[in-house]
Amino acid sequence: MRQLKKINILRMKTITNISIIFCSLIAMSMLPLKVYAQVTVGITVRDAPPELPVYNQPECPVDGYLWEPGYWAYGDDGYYWVPGVWVNPPQNGYLWTPCYWGFSGGLYGFYGGYWGPHVGFYGGVNYGFGYGGSGYYGGRWQGGHFRYNTAVVNVNRSVIHNTYADRSVISHNSASRASFNGPGGVRSNPSAQEKVAMKENHVQSTSEQSSHQKAASTNRSQFSTVNRGHPATTAVNKVNQQRATHQVTKQSQPARSAPRAQPARQTQSHGGGSGGHASGRHK
């Protein structure tokens, strides 16, 4: 009888512990999804991503939207191009740190982008349009509104009036079109400021950005195995918008936004070298 009573007590304790754990998991799932440093590699592959295509940036259609540069993602059928797009930030004051590929240990690892109060390390890749390899020169938050630097980004001036033009960030030097950090690509280390930014509280891609990438992954014409590094759609002005831009010749492009001033040496943790390239019309 005593033995049976002990068994019943143990069962009740077990059920209580399971209930506590289950409730804790539910509570955790309701918290905002945040990541505290860009150190997690989402996927690794043996082949390097293609070069960045050269393309014109569509006009920013909505005041407050920020630019997410186009990039090469990877799926079951290889690399596919996710078009550059203007997106709504999760909150005022936040900036987008682009994703990048980094070479280490014989593999290319994908480091996802994130939102945060400052721009962190994105491999030194020059995506253009303000993302010259380090930091962001396409605009800044001021007084609760985003001001666009029309020297390097393209906006619809009929709806966007918070603008300025700072041409000091433009470099007329030729830039690398490499889309990854490491030997044969860009060689660069995080700056002191980027290291601080990487440790700040971050917010992952919004659902809008995730759906944008998913749409690209289902479009066969975006895969490098089909387009040979020349995607059919390079950029769009909004997610799920039909208005798009296509790849253009390198000769038609004016100056790029300036890369980091003093490139650092290569490290194993993040890959490798200086500046980058992506393209773009500057107004």
C-alpha positions in Angstrom: 0.0 0.0 0.0 2.9 2.4 0.9 4.7 1.4 -2.3 1.6 2.2 -4.4 1.2 5.6 -2.6 4.9 6.4 -3.4 4.4 5.5 -7.1 1.3 7.8 -7.3 3.2 10.6 -5.7 6.1 10.2 -8.2 3.6 10.1 -11.1 2.0 13.4 -9.9 5.4 15.1 -9.6 6.4 13.9 -13.1 3.1 15.2 -14.5 3.7 18.6 -12.7 7.2 18.9 -14.0 6.1 18.1 -17.6 3.4 20.8 -17.3 5.9 23.4 -16.1 8.3 22.6 -19.0 5.4 22.7 -21.5 4.2 26.1 -20.2 7.7 27.4 -20.2 8.2 26.4 -23.9 4.9 28.1 -24.8 6.0 31.3 -23.0 9.4 31.3 -24.7 7.7 30.9 -28.1 5.7 34.0 -27.5 8.9 36.2 -26.9 10.3 38.3 -29.8 12.7 36.3 -31.9 16.1 37.8 -31.5 19.7 36.9 -32.3 22.6 38.4 -30.3 25.5 38.0 -32.7 26.1 37.1 -36.4 28.1 34.0 -35.6 25.7 31.2 -36.7 26.4 29.6 -40.2 23.1 28.7 -41.7 24.4 26.4 -44.5 27.8 25.3 -45.9 28.6 24.3 -49.5 31.7 23.4 -51.4 31.2 25.6 -54.4 31.7 29.4 -54.3 28.7 31.6 -55.1 28.6 33.4 -58.5 29.7 37.0 -58.9 27.3 39.8 -58.0 25.3 40.9 -61.0 25.4 44.6 -62.0 21.9 46.2 -61.9 20.0 49.4 -61.4 18.2 50.1 -58.2 14.5 50.6 -58.4 13.0 53.7 -56.7 12.1 53.5 -53.1 8.3 53.4 -53.2 7.4 54.2 -49.6 8.8 56.7 -47.1 10.6 54.8 -44.4 11.4 51.7 -46.4 15.0 50.5 -46.4 17.0 48.7 -49.0 17.9 45.0 -48.7 20.6 44.2 -51.3 20.2 41.3 -53.6 22.2 38.2 -52.8 22.9 34.6 -53.8 21.1 32.0 -51.6 21.4 28.3 -51.8 18.7 25.6 -52.3 18.5 21.9 -53.4 19.2 22.9 -57.0 22.2 25.2 -56.2 22.6 28.9 -56.0 19.7 31.3 -56.8 19.5 35.1 -56.8 17.2 36.8 -54.3 16.4 40.2 -55.9 17.3 43.4 -54.1 14.1 45.0 -52.6 12.9 47.9 -50.5 11.4 46.6 -47.3 9.6 47.9 -44.2 12.0 47.7 -41.1 10.6 46.0 -38.0 10.9 49.3 -36.0 12.2 52.9 -36.4 15.9 53.3 -35.8 16.9 49.9 -37.0 19.2 49.3 -40.0 19.8 46.2 -42.1 23.0 44.3 -42.0 23.2 42.2 -45.2 23.9 38.5 -45.3 27.2 37.2 -46.8 29.1 34.0 -47.7 32.4 33.3 -45.9 35.1 30.8 -46.8 36.6 28.7 -44.0 37.9 25.1 -43.7 37.3 24.3 -47.3 33.6 25.3 -47.2 31.5 28.4 -48.0 29.2 29.3 -45.1 26.2 31.5 -45.2 25.8 34.2 -42.5 22.2 35.5 -42.4 21.4 39.2 -42.3 19.7 40.9 -39.4 18.2 44.2 -38.1 19.8 46.3 -35.4 20.6 49.8 -34.2 23.9 49.7 -36.1 25.2 47.9 -39.2 27.5 45.0 -38.4 30.0 43.0 -40.4 28.8 41.7 -43.8 32.0 40.2 -45.1 33.4 43.3 -46.7 31.2 42.5 -49.7 30.4 45.6 -51.8 26.7 45.3 -52.5 26.5 48.9 -53.7 23.7 51.4 -53.1 25.3 52.5 -49.8 26.6 49.1 -48.8 30.2 49.6 -49.9 31.8 46.8 -47.9 31.6 48.4 -44.4 28.8 50.4 -42.8 25.9 52.0 -44.7 26.0 55.3 -46.5 22.5 55.2 -48.1 20.9 57.3 -45.4 20.3 57.7 -41.7 17.6 57.9 -39.0 17.0 61.4 -37.8 14.1 62.7 -35.6 12.1 59.5 -36.0 12.3 59.6 -39.8 14.7 58.0 -42.2 16.7 60.5 -44.5 17.8 59.1 -47.8 21.2 59.9 -49.3 20.2 60.4 -53.0 23.9 60.4 -54.0 23.8 56.6 -53.7 20.2 55.5 -53.5 17.2 55.9 -55.8 13.9 57.2 -54.4 10.6 58.3 -55.7 10.8 62.1 -54.9 7.1 62.6 -55.4 6.4 60.6 -52.2 9.8 60.9 -50.3 11.0 64.3 -49.3 13.4 63.4 -46.4 16.6 63.4 -48.5 20.1 64.8 -48.7 23.0 64.3 -51.1 26.5 63.4 -49.7 28.8 62.6 -52.6 31.8 62.2 -50.4 30.9 58.5 -49.9 31.2 57.8 -53.6 34.3 56.1 -55.0 35.2 56.1 -58.7 37.6 53.2 -58.3 36.6 49.9 -59.9 35.2 47.5 -57.3 35.2 43.7 -56.9 32.1 41.8 -57.9 33.0 39.0 -55.5 30.0 37.8 -53.5 31.9 36.1 -50.7 34.6 36.7 -48.1 37.8 34.6 -48.4 40.5 33.6 -50.8 39.6 34.5 -54.4 36.9 36.8 -53.1 36.9 39.7 -50.6 39.5 39.8 -47.8 38.2 41.7 -44.8 38.0 41.6 -41.0 35.3 43.2 -38.8 36.2 46.7 -37.7 36.0 47.7 -34.0 32.7 49.3 -34.6 31.3 46.2 -36.4 32.4 44.0 -33.6 30.4 46.1 -31.2 27.4 46.1 -33.5 27.6 42.3 -33.8 27.1 42.0 -30.0 24.0 44.2 -29.9 20.4 42.8 -29.7 19.3 41.9 -33.2 16.0 41.1 -34.9 16.0 38.5 -37.7 14.5 38.9 -41.2 10.9 40.0 -41.2 8.2 37.7 -42.6 8.1 39.9 -45.6 11.8 39.3 -46.3 11.4 35.6 -45.7 8.5 35.3 -48.2 10.6 37.3 -50.7 13.4 34.8 -50.5 11.0 31.8 -50.7 9.5 33.3 -53.9 12.9 33.5 -55.4 13.7 29.9 -54.5 10.7 28.7 -56.5 11.6 30.7 -59.6 13.7 28.5 -61.9 15.0 31.5 -63.9 16.7 32.8 -60.7 19.0 29.7 -60.4 22.6 30.1 -61.6 22.4 26.6 -63.2 19.7 28.1 -65.5 20.8 31.8 -65.9 24.6 31.2 -65.7 25.0 34.0 -63.2 22.6 36.4 -65.0 19.3 36.2 -63.1 16.1 37.3 -64.9 15.1 39.6 -62.1 17.8 41.4 -60.2 15.7 43.8 -58.1 12.1 44.9 -57.4 10.8 48.0 -55.6 8.5 46.0 -53.2 7.9 42.4 -52.1 5.4 40.7 -54.5 5.6 43.7 -56.8 5.8 43.1 -60.6 7.9 46.1 -61.4 11.5 44.9 -61.7 14.9 45.7 -63.0 17.3 43.4 -64.9 21.0 43.0 -65.2 22.8 45.7 -67.1 26.2 46.1 -68.6 29.1 47.1 -66.3 29.9 50.1 -68.6 26.6 51.7 -68.0 27.2 52.0 -64.2 28.5 55.2 -62.6 30.4 55.5 -59.3 30.0 53.0 -56.5 29.7 53.8 -52.8 33.0 53.8 -51.0 34.3 50.6 -49.4 36.0 50.5 -46.0 38.9 52.9 -45.8 41.5 50.5 -44.3 40.9 46.8 -45.0 42.1 44.4 -42.3 43.8 41.1 -42.6 42.0 37.8 -43.2 40.8 35.7 -40.2 39.6 32.1 -40.1 36.4 32.9 -38.2 34.8 35.1 -40.9 36.6 34.4 -44.1 38.7 36.8 -45.8 39.6 41.0 -47.8 38.7 44.6 -48.8 35.8 46.3 -50.5 33.2 44.7 -52.7 30.8 45.6 -55.5 27.3 45.4 -56.6 26.3 48.1 -58.9 23.9 50.8 -59.3 22.6 53.9 -60.5 23.2 56.9 -58.2 21.2 60.0 -58.2 
